[in-house]
């Protein structure tokens, strides 16, 4: 992780096409402006964490469904 100190109005550049500018610092809050191509997805941390969790849950359900679908193909013989 890289930790930088910036003042309002200063910016940093990521990969030649993403610019993060410090707009305002007020108490414990920092307001940032991010200029990036539309193809770059930008999420607040808590939103990203929620998306990851939902994707994990969906993958677990999909995996369970795939296993159930496989079992449907088996036929049990009655004795």
C-alpha positions, 0 to 999 in steps of 0.5 A: 500500500502506498500512503501519500500526503496531499493538500486540497487542490493537489492530485495524484495520477494512477496509470496515466489515465486516472486522476484523484484530486483532493477537493476538501478536507473538513475535520475527519472527512476528505472529499475526493474527485476522481477523473477516470475512463468510463470503463473503470469501475469505481465503488465506495469500499463498503459498497464493493464489500457488499457486492463481493459478499453477494457474489460469493453467496450467489456462487454458493447457491449456483454451485448447490444448484449445479450439484442438484441438477447432476443428481437429477440425472441419476435414477435409482432402481427399486428393489 
